[in-house]
Amino acid sequence: MRDRVRRPATTVDRRALLLSAVRLSALLLPAVLVSAGCSIGDIRRTPPQRAVPSAEAAVSPRVAAVEERPMRVPVPPYYDPPHLEFDNAQLGYALFPGCTRSPDAGDPVPCPPLLFVTFDGGESWEQREHPDPAATEHSMLVGYGSLVLSTAAAWYRSLDAGMTFTRSTRSDGSMPPEFASWDGPYQVCCQTDPVARVVEVTERGIVPLPQQPPIPVVQTVGHLGGKLTVAGLHDGRLHVASGAQVARLDDRGVAEPTWQWRTDAVTVAEPDRIRLLVVRVEPSGERWLIAERVPPEFPIIWRIDGTRLAQLPIADLPTGVVSALPDGGRLLVTTRTGAWSVGSDGQFEVLYWPVQGAYLTRLRDTTVLARRDGAVLLPLRQPSGAGWVEISWEPTER
């Protein structure tokens, strides 16, 4: 299996939408933004014969060692496991929402939510005061420097790692528009609108781009700096638009910002079998478009060159796919039994990472995070020689 190195202990419908937006492993691929609520999905074809090492090779002794990093926090053992989220490789949060059982068969014990923060990749944790411990239905969202907590009655946002919170409520119970910044500055909005639009999330709220991408439907957007990539599937055609912000002179000769778009489209076989589109933009600027299909089928992958869509020729389709994530010109794929790297030629190679069965996402600082079985794994090399750390909470007693 894998080598482990033990380390000594050291000192917005709102509920359902929120729980889906926290990027749990229910989805095969992480959504970059809120989708327009369209049902799209998958292309079937007969898999070729496997021409790469068997899945068992991915769990050979060569897999990188993992250092277990248990959370040492003052939480009663009868609490439910925490919800763990990281903003970058060092800054993370743990929310214990409460407990569904008491230690005895007697009267229930009070289980207020407990909040913790780490600044060193889970090696140590500091407790923070939850802004509404008497409330119910607790959830947490983390990203782009924001910590957003939700309860049945209100929303709370912190921009200083949980030291202070801003409280906000809306009559329909939805997330305050400016709080959506946790999911990035550009998003697709909104599920309740008849036509989805690309919007910018600012402290003033959600501001639609003045020049929308000229494609029939918008379902996903990715961004890097002032450049956007937008895509949507309509009437069997996959449309993509690339936009950049430029200055244009108005009638008075005053420069005003505007968006300039270039588009392309390709025909897709069996478009009704595609259930989700996701644009992924790497830190290098390389752009990918991933069409998630009904599991366990492998997604369809395109590279975006300018506005041209080039489908990745997958030479061999693994079974039991859990996630797929672009990474430095290659595609990382996890299955129930192994991890793989797919090059531009579509060939699979065994990836000796200890992330079999894990769901991969990328943090704001480009760190790859793997999530499985109530734990997160981060590629942080340790003095012990381990290349990864696994952070999880195990109650000391039940």
Long-range contacts (C-beta under 8 A, 24 or more apart in sequence): 1-59, 1-63, 2-59, 2-61, 2-63, 2-64, 2-65, 2-66, 2-354, 3-61, 3-63, 3-65, 3-66, 3-386, 4-65, 4-66, 4-67, 4-68, 5-65, 5-66, 5-67, 5-68, 5-382, 5-384, 5-385, 5-386, 6-67, 6-68, 7-67, 7-68, 7-69, 7-382, 7-384, 9-70, 9-72, 10-72, 10-123, 10-124, 11-72, 11-124, 12-174, 12-175, 12-180, 14-150, 14-173, 14-174, 14-175, 15-137, 15-139, 17-191, 18-139, 18-141, 18-150, 18-175, 19-139, 21-141, 21-183, 22-83, 22-85, 22-139, 22-140, 22-141, 23-361, 24-359, 24-371, 25-322, 25-323, 25-359, 25-371, 25-372, 27-276, 27-292, 28-276, 28-292, 28-295, 28-299, 28-321, 28-322, 28-323, 28-324, 29-276, 29-278, 29-290, 29-292, 29-299, 29-323, 29-324, 29-325, 30-278, 30-323, 30-325, 30-361, 31-220, 31-276, 31-278, 32-184, 32-220, 32-221, 32-222, 32-278, 32-279, 32-280, 33-183, 33-184, 33-186, 33-187, 33-188, 33-220, 33-221, 34-180, 34-183, 34-187, 34-188, 34-189, 34-190, 34-191, 35-188, 35-191, 35-196, 35-219, 35-220, 35-276, 35-277, 36-188, 36-191, 36-196, 36-217, 36-218, 36-219, 36-232, 37-191, 37-196, 38-217, 38-219, 38-233, 39-275, 40-219, 40-233, 40-271, 40-272, 40-274, 40-275, 40-276, 40-277, 40-291, 41-271, 41-272, 41-273, 41-274, 41-275, 41-276, 41-291, 41-292, 41-293, 41-294, 42-270, 42-273, 42-274, 42-275, 42-291, 42-292, 42-293, 42-294, 42-297, 43-268, 43-269, 43-270, 43-273, 43-274, 43-291, 43-293, 43-300, 44-270, 44-273, 44-297, 47-316, 47-317, 48-315, 48-316, 48-317, 49-316, 50-316, 51-315, 51-316, 51-347, 52-316, 52-340, 52-347, 52-348, 52-349, 52-350, 53-350, 55-318, 55-319, 55-335, 55-337, 55-338, 56-337, 56-338, 57-338, 57-350, 58-335, 58-337, 58-338, 58-339, 58-340, 58-350, 58-351, 58-352, 58-356, 59-337, 59-338, 59-356, 60-352, 62-352, 63-352, 63-353, 63-354, 64-352, 64-353, 64-354, 64-386, 64-387, 64-388, 65-354, 65-384, 65-385, 65-386, 65-387, 65-388, 66-354, 66-377, 66-386, 66-387, 66-388, 66-389, 66-390, 67-382, 67-384, 67-386, 67-388, 67-389, 67-390, 68-389, 68-390, 68-392, 69-121, 69-122, 69-123, 69-389, 69-390, 69-391, 69-392, 70-391, 70-392, 70-393, 70-394, 71-116, 71-122, 71-125, 71-391, 71-392, 71-393, 72-124, 72-125, 73-114, 73-116, 73-125, 73-127, 73-393, 74-127, 75-114, 75-393, 75-395, 76-103, 76-109, 76-111, 76-395, 77-103, 77-395, 77-396, 77-397, 77-398, 78-102, 78-103, 78-109, 78-111, 78-395, 78-398, 79-111, 79-114, 79-395, 81-374, 81-393, 82-116, 82-393, 83-139, 83-140, 84-371, 84-374, 84-375, 84-376, 84-391, 84-392, 85-140, 85-141, 85-142, 86-142, 86-363, 86-367, 86-369, 86-376, 86-378, 87-142, 87-143, 87-144, 87-145, 87-147, 87-363, 87-364, 88-363, 88-364, 88-365, 88-367, 89-121, 89-363, 89-365, 89-367, 89-378, 89-380, 90-118, 90-119, 90-120, 90-121, 91-117, 91-118, 91-119, 91-161, 92-117, 92-118, 92-121, 92-122, 92-142, 92-376, 92-391, 93-117, 93-118, 93-140, 93-142, 93-147, 93-162, 94-118, 94-125, 94-393, 95-138, 95-139, 95-140, 95-149, 97-138, 97-139, 98-138, 113-138, 115-149, 115-162, 117-161, 117-162, 119-161, 121-378, 121-380, 121-389, 121-391, 122-376, 122-378, 122-389, 122-391, 128-161, 128-162, 128-163, 131-156, 131-165, 131-167, 132-156, 132-167, 141-182, 141-183, 142-182, 143-182, 143-183, 143-184, 143-364, 144-181, 144-182, 144-183, 144-184, 144-185, 144-364, 145-364, 146-179, 146-181, 146-182, 147-182, 148-175, 148-179, 148-182, 150-175, 155-179, 157-182, 176-205, 177-201, 177-205, 177-206, 178-202, 178-203, 178-204, 178-205, 180-206, 184-223, 185-223, 186-221, 186-223, 186-228, 187-221, 188-218, 188-219, 188-220, 188-221, 198-228, 198-230, 209-259, 210-258, 210-259, 211-243, 211-258, 211-259, 211-260, 211-261, 213-241, 213-243, 213-259, 213-261, 213-263, 214-241, 214-261, 214-263, 215-239, 215-240, 215-241, 215-263, 215-265, 219-277, 220-277, 220-278, 220-279, 220-289, 221-279, 222-279, 222-280, 222-281, 222-287, 223-281, 224-281, 224-283, 224-285, 228-259, 229-279, 229-281, 229-287, 229-289, 229-304, 230-279, 231-277, 231-279, 231-289, 232-277, 233-268, 233-271, 233-274, 233-277, 233-291, 236-267, 236-268, 236-271, 237-265, 237-266, 237-267, 237-268, 238-265, 238-266, 238-267, 238-268, 238-271, 238-277, 238-289, 238-291, 238-302, 238-309, 239-263, 239-264, 239-265, 240-264, 240-265, 240-289, 240-304, 240-307, 240-309, 241-307, 242-304, 242-306, 242-307, 262-306, 262-307, 263-307, 264-306, 264-307, 264-308, 264-309, 266-309, 268-300, 274-300, 279-304, 280-325, 280-326, 282-326, 282-327, 282-328, 282-329, 283-366, 284-328, 284-329, 286-326, 286-329, 288-326, 288-331, 290-324, 290-326, 295-321, 296-320, 296-321, 297-321, 298-324, 299-324, 301-331, 303-344, 312-342, 312-344, 312-346, 313-345, 313-346, 314-342, 314-346, 315-345, 315-346, 315-347, 315-348, 316-346, 316-347, 316-348, 318-348, 322-357, 322-358, 322-359, 323-358, 323-359, 323-360, 323-361, 324-360, 325-360, 325-361, 325-362, 325-368, 327-362, 327-368, 332-360, 332-368, 334-358, 334-359, 334-360, 334-370, 353-379, 353-388, 354-388
